[in-house]
């Protein structure tokens, strides 16, 4: 029994030490090139009423119920959501054709404020769109382990959303 306790304590200690060494910063980025002008892409991203057309979250969790704030587009636009996968809130803090859309996002039960958004870069007739999210995972140790997983957990959803945004934007640019 004594050997078991020593082994268990060693494993827990090792878990804690490694957790302290791991970074807790997340920096997720995915890109896509869309055959549409920046103005068309921005119209889809800048207006929260358009997000259900391309957002991957409602497809991943059909129970999500979204409530829009008083402002639906541009800086100050906001929405909250509740679903079986969790709940949270986002608010646009920047919005322009040249700078894209930047929003702050929180999840209920998590004190971290994440910064996320979309940036655009003109490539001839096309627009390269980058969807990004940054933040520091908390609490220390456990959050550091989760930070390792976030890119693979969230990144695939970003890819799905960008592919849907591409379809919606390209369809809108030919209408």
C-alpha positions in Angstrom: 0.0 0.0 0.0 2.9 2.3 0.8 4.4 1.8 -2.6 1.1 2.5 -4.3 0.7 5.8 -2.3 4.2 6.9 -3.2 3.6 6.1 -6.9 0.3 7.9 -6.9 1.9 11.0 -5.2 4.7 10.9 -7.8 2.2 10.8 -10.7 0.2 13.7 -9.2 3.4 15.7 -8.6 4.6 15.1 -12.1 1.2 16.1 -13.5 1.3 19.4 -11.5 4.9 20.2 -12.5 4.3 19.6 -16.2 1.1 21.5 -16.0 2.9 24.5 -14.5 5.5 24.4 -17.4 2.9 24.2 -20.2 1.8 27.5 -21.7 -1.8 28.5 -21.0 -2.0 30.8 -24.0 -4.2 29.8 -26.9 -3.8 31.2 -30.4 -6.1 29.5 -33.0 -6.2 30.6 -36.6 -7.7 29.2 -39.7 -7.9 30.7 -43.2 -9.8 30.3 -46.4 -9.9 32.2 -49.7 -13.4 33.2 -50.8 -14.2 34.2 -54.4 -16.0 37.4 -53.4 -15.1 40.9 -52.6 -14.3 42.0 -49.0 -17.6 44.0 -48.9 -19.6 40.8 -49.5 -17.7 38.8 -46.9 -17.9 41.7 -44.3 -21.7 41.9 -44.8 -22.0 38.3 -43.7 -19.6 38.6 -40.8 -20.5 42.1 -39.5 -24.2 41.4 -39.1 -25.1 38.8 -36.3 -28.4 38.2 -38.1 -26.4 36.5 -40.9 -24.3 34.2 -38.6 -26.9 31.4 -38.5 -26.3 31.0 -42.3 -22.7 30.0 -41.8 -21.9 29.5 -38.1 -20.8 25.9 -37.3 -22.0 26.1 -33.7 -25.7 25.5 -34.4 -24.9 22.5 -36.6 -22.7 21.1 -33.9 -25.3 21.7 -31.1 -28.8 22.0 -32.5 -30.1 22.8 -29.0 -28.4 26.3 -29.1 -30.7 29.2 -28.7 -29.2 32.6 -29.6 -30.5 35.9 -28.4 -29.3 39.0 -30.3 -28.6 42.2 -28.4 -30.1 45.6 -29.2 -27.4 46.2 -31.9 -27.1 43.6 -34.6 -24.1 44.8 -36.6 -21.0 46.8 -36.2 -19.1 47.7 -33.1 -21.3 47.1 -30.1 -23.3 44.3 -31.7 -23.8 41.4 -29.3 -25.4 38.1 -28.8 -25.7 35.4 -26.1 -26.4 31.7 -26.4 -27.5 28.8 -24.4 -27.3 25.1 -25.4 -26.4 21.7 -24.2 -22.8 22.4 -25.0 -22.7 25.5 -22.8 -23.6 29.2 -22.8 -21.8 32.5 -23.3 -21.8 36.0 -24.7 -20.0 37.9 -27.4 -19.7 41.6 -28.3 -18.1 43.2 -31.3 -15.4 45.6 -30.2 -14.2 46.6 -33.7 -15.7 46.4 -37.2 -14.5 47.8 -40.5 -13.8 46.7 -44.0 -10.1 47.3 -43.5 -9.8 45.8 -40.0 -12.4 43.0 -40.1 -14.5 42.1 -37.1 -13.0 41.7 -33.6 -15.1 40.5 -30.7 -14.7 39.6 -27.1 -16.3 36.4 -25.9 -16.9 34.8 -22.6 -18.3 31.4 -21.6 -20.5 31.0 -18.5 -18.4 29.4 -15.7 -15.1 30.6 -17.2 -13.6 33.9 -16.1 -11.4 34.2 -19.2 -12.3 36.8 -21.8 -11.3 35.6 -25.2 -10.5 37.9 -28.1 -11.6 36.5 -31.5 -12.6 37.7 -34.9 -12.2 37.8 -38.6 -9.6 39.6 -40.7 -9.7 40.1 -44.4 -7.0 40.5 -47.0 -7.8 41.2 -50.7 -6.2 38.8 -53.1 -7.0 40.0 -56.6 -10.8 39.4 -57.0 -10.8 37.1 -53.9 -10.7 37.7 -50.2 -8.6 35.7 -47.8 -10.4 35.4 -44.5 -8.7 34.5 -41.2 -10.8 33.4 -38.2 -8.8 33.7 -35.0 -9.2 33.3 -31.3 -6.7 34.1 -28.5 -6.8 34.0 -24.7 -5.3 32.4 -21.6 -6.9 29.3 -20.2 -7.6 29.2 -16.5 -7.3 27.8 -13.9 -3.5 27.3 -13.9 -2.3 23.7 -14.4 -5.7 22.3 -15.7 -6.1 25.3 -18.0 -2.6 24.7 -19.3 -3.5 21.2 -20.3 -6.7 22.4 -22.0 -4.7 25.0 -23.9 -2.9 22.2 -25.6 -6.2 20.7 -26.9 -8.0 23.9 -27.9 -6.4 24.3 -31.4 -7.6 20.8 -32.4 -11.0 21.2 -30.6 -11.9 24.7 -32.0 -9.9 24.7 -35.2 -12.0 22.1 -36.9 -15.1 24.1 -36.1 -13.5 27.2 -37.6 -12.7 25.3 -40.8 -16.4 24.2 -41.1 -17.6 27.7 -40.4 -15.2 29.2 -43.0 -16.3 26.7 -45.6 -19.9 27.7 -45.0 -19.0 31.4 -45.0 -17.3 30.8 -48.4 -20.5 29.2 -49.8 -22.8 31.9 -48.5 -20.5 34.8 -49.6 -19.8 33.4 -53.0 -23.6 32.8 -53.5 -24.3 36.4 -52.4 -21.7 37.9 -54.7 -23.3 36.3 -57.8 -26.9 37.3 -56.8 
